[in-house]
Amino acid sequence: MKQVEYFAGRWDRRRTDELKVTVAIWTFEIGGIYFVKRPELVPKWAVVVIVVGYAYFWLKKIWDANSVEIDHMIFWQREADLVTRDASHSLGTAPGFGRRPFYNVAFLKSGSMQFQLLSVIVLAVLFYIVPRPG
């Protein structure tokens, strides 16, 4: 059960960090909407690179780590349950910590990742279409 608590704690801490980074990025984009008076000077390709980088270098890595730790939590909880039911049960092989390939876009099926990515995309679009005074 200690293993389950360990992986649950790591997952919870990562979720907290994920929220802080996401709110910081939203704040940065909203600040850009408010403070940048001439958005046409910011190249659209730079915003696209930032959004794609955010998806692959932040959201995908968070999703990979969360997925691995959830697999470990389920495995250790199941093993603890089996040991308590049958003391002679020998532990199975724990899931690996392997990384998924860079081109794997399965993280986009997660509702949380979709929400975060779409909110960043919407704010990036708003950066260009919100009228500025002067």
ChimeraX commands (.cxc) that place a marker at each C-alpha (Angstrom):
marker #1 position 0.00,0.00,0.00 radius 0.5
marker #1 position 3.00,2.29,0.51 radius 0.5
marker #1 position 3.70,2.03,-3.22 radius 0.5
marker #1 position 0.13,3.11,-4.01 radius 0.5
marker #1 position 0.46,6.09,-1.67 radius 0.5
marker #1 position 3.83,7.00,-3.17 radius 0.5
marker #1 position 2.57,7.04,-6.77 radius 0.5
marker #1 position -0.67,8.76,-5.77 radius 0.5
marker #1 position 1.37,11.50,-4.05 radius 0.5
marker #1 position 3.56,12.00,-7.10 radius 0.5
marker #1 position 0.51,12.17,-9.36 radius 0.5
marker #1 position -1.18,14.70,-7.06 radius 0.5
marker #1 position 1.93,16.91,-6.87 radius 0.5
marker #1 position 2.29,16.84,-10.65 radius 0.5
marker #1 position -1.37,17.78,-11.04 radius 0.5
marker #1 position -0.78,20.80,-8.79 radius 0.5
marker #1 position 2.28,21.85,-10.80 radius 0.5
marker #1 position 0.33,21.34,-14.04 radius 0.5
marker #1 position -2.37,23.71,-12.80 radius 0.5
marker #1 position 0.17,26.36,-11.79 radius 0.5
marker #1 position 1.96,26.26,-15.15 radius 0.5
marker #1 position -1.32,26.35,-17.08 radius 0.5
marker #1 position -2.57,29.35,-15.11 radius 0.5
marker #1 position 0.79,31.08,-15.63 radius 0.5
marker #1 position 0.54,30.54,-19.39 radius 0.5
marker #1 position -3.04,31.84,-19.44 radius 0.5
marker #1 position -1.91,34.89,-17.46 radius 0.5
marker #1 position 0.95,35.46,-19.90 radius 0.5
marker #1 position -1.40,35.30,-22.88 radius 0.5
marker #1 position -4.04,37.53,-21.29 radius 0.5
marker #1 position -1.28,39.97,-20.35 radius 0.5
marker #1 position -0.17,39.91,-23.97 radius 0.5
marker #1 position -3.69,40.72,-25.10 radius 0.5
marker #1 position -3.82,43.64,-22.67 radius 0.5
marker #1 position -0.30,45.07,-23.04 radius 0.5
marker #1 position 0.66,44.43,-26.67 radius 0.5
marker #1 position -0.82,47.34,-28.59 radius 0.5
marker #1 position 0.23,46.13,-32.07 radius 0.5
marker #1 position -0.20,42.33,-32.26 radius 0.5
marker #1 position 0.57,42.36,-35.98 radius 0.5
marker #1 position 4.24,42.84,-35.02 radius 0.5
marker #1 position 4.25,39.41,-33.38 radius 0.5
marker #1 position 4.69,36.82,-36.15 radius 0.5
marker #1 position 1.94,34.21,-36.29 radius 0.5
marker #1 position 4.50,31.46,-36.87 radius 0.5
marker #1 position 6.07,32.27,-33.49 radius 0.5
marker #1 position 2.71,31.80,-31.75 radius 0.5
marker #1 position 2.17,28.51,-33.62 radius 0.5
marker #1 position 5.63,27.31,-32.54 radius 0.5
marker #1 position 4.85,28.22,-28.93 radius 0.5
marker #1 position 1.49,26.39,-28.99 radius 0.5
marker #1 position 2.97,23.26,-30.61 radius 0.5
marker #1 position 5.92,23.38,-28.21 radius 0.5
marker #1 position 3.51,23.71,-25.29 radius 0.5
marker #1 position 1.58,20.66,-26.54 radius 0.5
marker #1 position 4.58,18.41,-27.11 radius 0.5
marker #1 position 7.07,19.57,-24.49 radius 0.5
marker #1 position 4.63,20.18,-21.64 radius 0.5
marker #1 position 1.23,18.52,-22.10 radius 0.5
marker #1 position 2.55,15.31,-23.65 radius 0.5
marker #1 position 5.22,14.88,-20.97 radius 0.5
marker #1 position 2.66,15.48,-18.21 radius 0.5
marker #1 position 0.28,12.98,-19.81 radius 0.5
marker #1 position 3.05,10.38,-20.21 radius 0.5
marker #1 position 4.11,10.70,-16.57 radius 0.5
marker #1 position 0.53,10.66,-15.27 radius 0.5
marker #1 position -0.29,7.60,-17.36 radius 0.5
marker #1 position 2.73,5.67,-16.07 radius 0.5
marker #1 position 2.01,6.53,-12.45 radius 0.5
marker #1 position -1.68,5.66,-12.75 radius 0.5
marker #1 position -0.63,2.29,-14.21 radius 0.5
marker #1 position 1.67,1.79,-11.22 radius 0.5
marker #1 position -1.03,2.79,-8.72 radius 0.5
marker #1 position -3.46,0.31,-10.25 radius 0.5
marker #1 position -0.84,-2.45,-10.36 radius 0.5
marker #1 position 0.28,-2.02,-6.73 radius 0.5
marker #1 position -3.28,-1.72,-5.45 radius 0.5
marker #1 position -4.23,-4.90,-7.28 radius 0.5
marker #1 position -1.14,-6.69,-5.93 radius 0.5
marker #1 position -1.88,-5.52,-2.38 radius 0.5
marker #1 position -5.43,-6.79,-2.72 radius 0.5
marker #1 position -4.21,-10.18,-3.99 radius 0.5
marker #1 position -1.66,-10.49,-1.15 radius 0.5
marker #1 position -4.31,-9.74,1.47 radius 0.5
marker #1 position -6.60,-12.38,-0.03 radius 0.5
marker #1 position -3.88,-14.99,-0.47 radius 0.5
marker #1 position -0.69,-14.71,1.58 radius 0.5
marker #1 position 1.14,-17.13,-0.73 radius 0.5
marker #1 position 0.62,-14.85,-3.75 radius 0.5
marker #1 position 3.88,-13.85,-5.39 radius 0.5
marker #1 position 4.16,-10.35,-6.77 radius 0.5
marker #1 position 3.88,-9.87,-10.51 radius 0.5
marker #1 position 6.12,-7.72,-12.64 radius 0.5
marker #1 position 5.47,-4.02,-12.22 radius 0.5
marker #1 position 4.74,-1.96,-15.34 radius 0.5
marker #1 position 7.74,-0.25,-16.91 radius 0.5
marker #1 position 8.64,3.42,-16.94 radius 0.5
marker #1 position 9.21,3.55,-20.71 radius 0.5
marker #1 position 8.65,6.74,-22.66 radius 0.5
marker #1 position 6.25,6.89,-25.54 radius 0.5
marker #1 position 7.55,8.02,-28.93 radius 0.5
marker #1 position 7.61,11.74,-29.62 radius 0.5
marker #1 position 5.15,11.45,-32.50 radius 0.5
marker #1 position 2.52,9.69,-30.33 radius 0.5
marker #1 position -0.49,12.02,-30.16 radius 0.5
marker #1 position -2.65,9.80,-27.95 radius 0.5
marker #1 position -2.43,12.47,-25.23 radius 0.5
marker #1 position -4.88,14.52,-27.31 radius 0.5
marker #1 position -7.62,12.00,-26.43 radius 0.5
marker #1 position -7.48,13.09,-22.79 radius 0.5
marker #1 position -10.15,15.62,-21.84 radius 0.5
marker #1 position -7.78,17.53,-19.58 radius 0.5
marker #1 position -5.14,17.85,-22.28 radius 0.5
marker #1 position -7.75,18.88,-24.86 radius 0.5
marker #1 position -9.09,21.58,-22.55 radius 0.5
marker #1 position -5.64,22.98,-21.79 radius 0.5
marker #1 position -4.53,22.97,-25.42 radius 0.5
marker #1 position -7.78,24.45,-26.72 radius 0.5
marker #1 position -7.74,27.20,-24.08 radius 0.5
marker #1 position -4.20,28.16,-25.10 radius 0.5
marker #1 position -5.21,28.13,-28.79 radius 0.5
marker #1 position -8.30,30.28,-28.11 radius 0.5
marker #1 position -6.22,32.79,-26.15 radius 0.5
marker #1 position -3.64,32.85,-28.97 radius 0.5
marker #1 position -6.40,33.60,-31.49 radius 0.5
marker #1 position -7.85,36.26,-29.19 radius 0.5
marker #1 position -4.39,37.83,-29.03 radius 0.5
marker #1 position -4.77,38.74,-32.69 radius 0.5
marker #1 position -8.49,39.56,-32.94 radius 0.5
marker #1 position -9.21,41.57,-29.78 radius 0.5
marker #1 position -9.29,45.26,-30.75 radius 0.5
marker #1 position -6.85,47.53,-28.94 radius 0.5
marker #1 position -7.33,51.24,-28.23 radius 0.5
marker #1 position -5.14,53.73,-30.04 radius 0.5
marker link #1:1,2 radius 0.2
marker link #1:2,3 radius 0.2
marker link #1:3,4 radius 0.2
marker link #1:4,5 radius 0.2
marker link #1:5,6 radius 0.2
marker link #1:6,7 radius 0.2
marker link #1:7,8 radius 0.2
marker link #1:8,9 radius 0.2
marker link #1:9,10 radius 0.2
marker link #1:10,11 radius 0.2
marker link #1:11,12 radius 0.2
marker link #1:12,13 radius 0.2
marker link #1:13,14 radius 0.2
marker link #1:14,15 radius 0.2
marker link #1:15,16 radius 0.2
marker link #1:16,17 radius 0.2
marker link #1:17,18 radius 0.2
marker link #1:18,19 radius 0.2
marker link #1:19,20 radius 0.2
marker link #1:20,21 radius 0.2
marker link #1:21,22 radius 0.2
marker link #1:22,23 radius 0.2
marker link #1:23,24 radius 0.2
marker link #1:24,25 radius 0.2
marker link #1:25,26 radius 0.2
marker link #1:26,27 radius 0.2
marker link #1:27,28 radius 0.2
marker link #1:28,29 radius 0.2
marker link #1:29,30 radius 0.2
marker link #1:30,31 radius 0.2
marker link #1:31,32 radius 0.2
marker link #1:32,33 radius 0.2
marker link #1:33,34 radius 0.2
marker link #1:34,35 radius 0.2
marker link #1:35,36 radius 0.2
marker link #1:36,37 radius 0.2
marker link #1:37,38 radius 0.2
marker link #1:38,39 radius 0.2
marker link #1:39,40 radius 0.2
marker link #1:40,41 radius 0.2
marker link #1:41,42 radius 0.2
marker link #1:42,43 radius 0.2
marker link #1:43,44 radius 0.2
marker link #1:44,45 radius 0.2
marker link #1:45,46 radius 0.2
marker link #1:46,47 radius 0.2
marker link #1:47,48 radius 0.2
marker link #1:48,49 radius 0.2
marker link #1:49,50 radius 0.2
marker link #1:50,51 radius 0.2
marker link #1:51,52 radius 0.2
marker link #1:52,53 radius 0.2
marker link #1:53,54 radius 0.2
marker link #1:54,55 radius 0.2
marker link #1:55,56 radius 0.2
marker link #1:56,57 radius 0.2
marker link #1:57,58 radius 0.2
marker link #1:58,59 radius 0.2
marker link #1:59,60 radius 0.2
marker link #1:60,61 radius 0.2
marker link #1:61,62 radius 0.2
marker link #1:62,63 radius 0.2
marker link #1:63,64 radius 0.2
marker link #1:64,65 radius 0.2
marker link #1:65,66 radius 0.2
marker link #1:66,67 radius 0.2
marker link #1:67,68 radius 0.2
marker link #1:68,69 radius 0.2
marker link #1:69,70 radius 0.2
marker link #1:70,71 radius 0.2
marker link #1:71,72 radius 0.2
marker link #1:72,73 radius 0.2
marker link #1:73,74 radius 0.2
marker link #1:74,75 radius 0.2
marker link #1:75,76 radius 0.2
marker link #1:76,77 radius 0.2
marker link #1:77,78 radius 0.2
marker link #1:78,79 radius 0.2
marker link #1:79,80 radius 0.2
marker link #1:80,81 radius 0.2
marker link #1:81,82 radius 0.2
marker link #1:82,83 radius 0.2
marker link #1:83,84 radius 0.2
marker link #1:84,85 radius 0.2
marker link #1:85,86 radius 0.2
marker link #1:86,87 radius 0.2
marker link #1:87,88 radius 0.2
marker link #1:88,89 radius 0.2
marker link #1:89,90 radius 0.2
marker link #1:90,91 radius 0.2
marker link #1:91,92 radius 0.2
marker link #1:92,93 radius 0.2
marker link #1:93,94 radius 0.2
marker link #1:94,95 radius 0.2
marker link #1:95,96 radius 0.2
marker link #1:96,97 radius 0.2
marker link #1:97,98 radius 0.2
marker link #1:98,99 radius 0.2
marker link #1:99,100 radius 0.2
marker link #1:100,101 radius 0.2
marker link #1:101,102 radius 0.2
marker link #1:102,103 radius 0.2
marker link #1:103,104 radius 0.2
marker link #1:104,105 radius 0.2
marker link #1:105,106 radius 0.2
marker link #1:106,107 radius 0.2
marker link #1:107,108 radius 0.2
marker link #1:108,109 radius 0.2
marker link #1:109,110 radius 0.2
marker link #1:110,111 radius 0.2
marker link #1:111,112 radius 0.2
marker link #1:112,113 radius 0.2
marker link #1:113,114 radius 0.2
marker link #1:114,115 radius 0.2
marker link #1:115,116 radius 0.2
marker link #1:116,117 radius 0.2
marker link #1:117,118 radius 0.2
marker link #1:118,119 radius 0.2
marker link #1:119,120 radius 0.2
marker link #1:120,121 radius 0.2
marker link #1:121,122 radius 0.2
marker link #1:122,123 radius 0.2
marker link #1:123,124 radius 0.2
marker link #1:124,125 radius 0.2
marker link #1:125,126 radius 0.2
marker link #1:126,127 radius 0.2
marker link #1:127,128 radius 0.2
marker link #1:128,129 radius 0.2
marker link #1:129,130 radius 0.2
marker link #1:130,131 radius 0.2
marker link #1:131,132 radius 0.2
marker link #1:132,133 radius 0.2
marker link #1:133,134 radius 0.2
view
